[in-house]
């Protein structure tokens, strides 16, 4: 199941970026 590992890896990267984006939005709203 190498493809599953790759998908989870890309998802983790996207999730991290999304979290940073949300944090920036929160700071901007303050």
Helices and strands as residue ranges (DSSP letters): H 2-29
